[in-house]
Amino acid sequence: MSPLTAAHEESMVVDQLERRRRAAAEAWSLESGQAVVIGAGTPLPVPGRGDRTYPFYAHSEYLYLTDRERPGAVLAFDPADGWFDFVPHPTAEQLLWSGAPAAELGISAGDREPRRARPRGRVRRRSRIRRALCTEPDTAGQRRA
């Protein structure tokens, strides 16, 4: 038996999500002008712990219909227009903590703050500083090595 490829696994997930969404739409039997909105939820802060939050778990219905854990996202269904998944854009700080590359999440390089070069001292200046430190007597009255 051959191992499943990533493309095959992805197509299986897409097929499963389509079946789930089709079954949900049939069960709701919405009329024209009606819509369903399902929020994923937001992270809950840990009381008294500053900016820490509990681990995020999306609302079970959102997770069932999208197969994703996205804080602040909203899934909407309109019988005339279909399904829409609204996902907030990640900030530069979120990218820093998640470690995800910017191109993967749709953040352009212009949205990030540019890196600043570290100032570098001149070799001559460093040697003067080093000489000054080496010639000062330490507390025992001996010269530093």
C-alpha positions as CSV (number, residue, x, y, z in Angstrom):
1,M,0.0,0.0,0.0
2,S,1.5,3.3,-1.0
3,P,1.6,6.3,1.4
4,L,-0.8,9.1,0.7
5,T,0.6,12.1,-0.9
6,A,0.0,15.6,0.5
7,A,-2.1,16.5,-2.6
8,H,-4.2,13.4,-2.1
9,E,-4.8,14.0,1.6
10,E,-5.7,17.6,0.8
11,S,-8.3,16.5,-1.8
12,M,-9.8,14.1,0.7
13,V,-10.1,16.9,3.3
14,V,-11.7,19.2,0.6
15,D,-14.2,16.5,-0.3
16,Q,-15.1,15.9,3.3
17,L,-15.6,19.6,3.9
18,E,-17.8,19.9,0.8
19,R,-20.0,17.0,2.1
20,R,-20.3,18.6,5.6
21,R,-21.2,22.0,4.2
22,R,-23.7,20.5,1.7
23,A,-25.4,18.5,4.6
24,A,-25.5,21.6,6.8
25,A,-27.0,23.7,4.1
26,E,-29.7,21.1,3.4
27,A,-30.5,20.8,7.1
28,W,-30.9,24.6,7.5
29,S,-33.2,24.8,4.5
30,L,-32.8,28.6,4.3
31,E,-35.0,30.8,2.3
32,S,-33.9,33.7,0.1
33,G,-32.7,36.6,2.2
34,Q,-31.6,34.4,5.1
35,A,-28.0,33.7,6.1
36,V,-26.1,31.8,8.7
37,V,-23.0,33.2,10.4
38,I,-20.6,31.1,12.5
39,G,-17.8,32.7,14.5
40,A,-14.6,30.8,15.4
41,G,-14.3,32.8,18.6
42,T,-11.5,34.8,20.2
43,P,-8.7,33.8,22.6
44,L,-9.7,34.2,26.3
45,P,-7.2,36.0,28.5
46,V,-5.9,34.3,31.6
47,P,-7.1,36.4,34.6
48,G,-4.2,38.3,36.3
49,R,-1.6,37.1,33.8
50,G,-1.1,40.2,31.6
51,D,-1.2,39.4,28.0
52,R,-1.3,35.6,28.3
53,T,-4.3,33.7,26.9
54,Y,-5.7,30.2,27.2
55,P,-4.9,27.9,24.3
56,F,-7.3,28.8,21.5
57,Y,-9.9,26.3,20.3
58,A,-12.3,27.3,17.5
59,H,-16.0,26.9,18.1
60,S,-16.9,23.3,17.2
61,E,-19.3,24.2,14.4
62,Y,-16.7,26.5,12.8
63,L,-14.0,23.8,13.1
64,Y,-16.4,21.2,11.7
65,L,-17.2,23.3,8.6
66,T,-13.7,24.7,7.9
67,D,-11.2,22.3,9.5
68,R,-9.2,25.3,10.8
69,E,-8.4,27.0,14.1
70,R,-8.5,30.7,13.3
71,P,-9.1,33.2,16.1
72,G,-11.5,36.0,15.1
73,A,-12.6,34.3,11.8
74,V,-16.2,34.1,10.7
75,L,-17.8,31.6,8.3
76,A,-21.0,32.8,6.5
77,F,-23.5,31.0,4.3
78,D,-26.0,32.5,2.0
79,P,-28.1,30.1,-0.1
80,A,-27.8,32.4,-3.2
81,D,-24.0,33.2,-2.9
82,G,-22.6,30.2,-1.1
83,W,-19.9,30.0,1.6
84,F,-17.5,32.8,2.7
85,D,-14.7,32.5,5.2
86,F,-13.7,35.9,6.6
87,V,-10.3,35.7,8.3
88,P,-8.6,38.7,9.9
89,H,-5.2,39.6,8.5
90,P,-2.3,38.7,10.9
91,T,-0.2,41.5,12.3
92,A,3.5,41.6,12.2
93,E,3.6,40.7,15.9
94,Q,1.5,37.6,15.2
95,L,3.8,36.6,12.4
96,L,6.8,37.0,14.8
97,W,5.3,34.6,17.4
98,S,3.9,32.1,14.9
99,G,7.1,31.9,12.9
100,A,5.1,31.7,9.7
101,P,6.7,33.2,6.6
102,A,5.0,36.4,5.5
103,A,4.4,35.3,1.9
104,E,2.4,32.3,3.2
105,L,-0.1,34.4,5.0
106,G,-0.4,37.1,2.4
107,I,1.6,39.8,4.2
108,S,3.8,41.8,1.8
109,A,7.3,42.8,2.8
110,G,6.2,46.4,2.9
111,D,3.8,45.7,5.8
112,R,6.6,44.6,8.1
113,E,8.9,47.0,9.8
114,P,12.4,47.1,8.2
115,R,15.3,45.6,10.1
116,R,17.7,48.1,11.5
117,A,21.4,47.4,11.1
118,R,23.3,47.1,14.3
119,P,25.9,49.8,14.8
120,R,29.4,48.5,14.6
121,G,32.3,50.1,16.3
122,R,35.6,50.7,14.5
123,V,38.5,48.3,15.3
124,R,40.7,51.2,16.2
125,R,38.2,52.6,18.8
126,R,37.7,49.1,20.3
127,S,41.4,48.7,20.8
128,R,41.6,52.1,22.5
129,I,38.8,51.1,24.9
130,R,40.4,47.8,25.5
131,R,43.8,49.5,26.3
132,A,42.1,51.9,28.6
133,L,40.4,49.1,30.5
134,C,43.7,47.1,30.7
135,T,45.7,50.0,32.1
136,E,43.4,50.9,35.0
137,P,44.3,49.3,38.3
138,D,41.7,46.9,39.8
139,T,40.6,47.0,43.4
140,A,43.6,44.9,44.5
141,G,46.0,47.5,43.1
142,Q,47.2,45.2,40.3
143,R,46.9,45.9,36.6
144,R,44.3,44.0,34.7
145,A,45.5,41.4,32.2
